[in-house]
Amino acid sequence: MPYCACHPVCATNTAMPTPLSAPPTFAPTYGPVPPGPLAGPLRLLPVSAGGMAVHTATGAHVGSLKQVGGVWKFKAMGYDAAGRMEPGHGPLTDQHNMPFATLDAAEVSARLLGAPG
């Protein structure tokens, strides 16, 4: 599986953790996300031992989960009109730095997308 170059955690060639789910059934994309509601559920794709890319159900990259001191933190990612990365921006800016105790894909998706529970 190729590594993306979207940010430092993705650009490292480290051992991949055991996948949390089946291989993606979508093509991950890296660029501006159209306005409007995000397609859920969100998907987690391993990029390193301490990093997961977060994509919408249609493949749009909206951020990453980075393990910091035993806690997973969401790092929002946006893209400008030219496709340049804008860390801390994007459609999930308000959830930037949201902590997660575990990598439960359903919980991550529900909390980031604002589902009750």
N, C-alpha and C positions, 0 to 999 in steps of 0.2 A: 504494500500500500504506500503510495507516494506521500511525502510530507508536504504540507502547504507552507508557504512562506509568509503567511499573513501576520505573524508576530513571533517573538523569540521562542515561546514555548512550542510553537508549531515547527519552527525551523531547525530544531535539534533532532539529531538522529539517535534517539534513545530507544530502549526496549519498549515495546507496546504492551499495555496491560491487557488482561483478558477482556474481550469485547463484552459489553453489557447486553447486547442484543445481536440479532442477525445483521449481516452486512447491509449497508444502506440500500434502500430500494428507490433512491433518488440520486440525482447528480448534485453534489455540493457546489454551491456557487459563492463567489466572493465579489461583492459589488453593492451598489446602492439597492436598498430594499424599497419597493414601491409603497406609497402611503396606504394606510388602511390597516385592518386587523391582520395579525400574523396568523399564518396557517399552523395549527397545532395538530397533534402534539409535537413538542420540540424533540429533536433527536440529538443524542450525545455520541460523538465520534471520537475515539481515543486518538491522541496525537503524541503523547509521551506518557511516561510513568506518572507524572503529576499534572497532566493537562488533558482536557477534553474540549473539543470544539462543539459549540451549540449551534444547531441549524434548525430552521423551520421545517415543517413537514414537506415543503416544496423545495427545500435545499438551500435556502438563503442563510448565509452565515450572519448570526446576530451577536455572537460573543464567544466566551470561553469560560470554562471552570478551571481554576488553578488551585492546587492544593498548597495551603500556606499554614504551617504549624498544625497539621492534622485536621484542618477545616478546609472545605472546598469553598472558594469564593467565586462568584460570577463576575466576569469582566465584560462589560458591554462593548460592542464594537460597531461602529458605523462606517460608512464610506461616503466620500463627497461625490459630486457629479462626475468627476474625472476618474473615480474608482480608487482614490487614495484612502488608506485606512485612517479612521478617526477614533482612537481608543477612548473609551468612556462615553461614546456617542451612540447614535443609532436608535432604533425603535424601543430598545429596552434600557435606555439611559437611566431611568428612575430606579431600576433594579441593580445598578452597578454596585459591586461589593456585597451583594446579598450573600449571606453565609448558608452553607448546607453541611450537615453533619456527615451525610453519606451521599453516594451517587445513586440515588433512586430516581430513575428517569421520569416516572410519573409525578413524583413530588416536585422535581426541578421544573417540569413543564407547567404544572398547576400553579406553583408559586410565581414563576416568572411571567406567566400569562395572566396572573391575577385571578385565577379561579378560586372560589371560596373553599375553605377547608383548611 
